[in-house]
Structure formats: structure tokens, C-alpha cells
Amino acid sequence: MAPPADSPAQSIALGNTWYIVQIALAIYLTLGLLLNCMTKVSKAASLMGRKSAQARIKKWGKKEFVRRMQEWGKLGGRPKGSGKKQKRGER
């Protein structure tokens, strides 16, 4: 609730200021909650990706995991054999 004012003009000015403060606070809280929510979503996705990678490493082995991920373009580097020279006459 807005604080009491001495004159009607002050009352209007304080009322408008009070609503502006309330709107600003609502926007600030909303953005804060959205950013907090996005942080949690990002952390959850990161954890899920890490768990998925661990499961694949366990299933395929480290070398096969790296080979497949490179082949699919998910890891840096090129898969072995991708940069071989072409035989003469082939393109």
C-alpha cells in the first residue's frame, strides 16, 4: 500500500511512483526466477549428457566411443582415415 501524502498532488505522485516500483520489482523477480530456472535446466541437461556419455563409454569402450563421436562430429578432431590421400585417378 502507498504511504500517506499531505496533498492530492503528492498523493498522485506517490501513487504513480509506488506502482512503478511495484512493476519494476515484479520484472526483477520474474527475470531472476527465469534465469534461475534456466540455470537449473542447463545443469540438468549437462548432467544428462554426462551420464549418457559415461554409459556409452562403458558399453563401447573408450577408443570406440572416441571413434564414433568423432565420426558423428560430436568431438574435436577427425576420425582416423578421413584424411587419407586419394589414389591416383580417383576423386
KATA-V356089 format. One record per run of one state. SS is the DSSP state (H for helix, E for strand, L for the rest). FROM is the first residue (numbers start at 0). LEN is the number of residues. If there is no record, write none. Layout:
# KATA-V356089
ss:SS from:FROM len:LEN
ss:SS from:FROM len:LEN
This chain:
# KATA-V356089
ss:L from:0 len:7
ss:H from:7 len:53
ss:L from:60 len:1
ss:H from:61 len:10
ss:L from:71 len:20
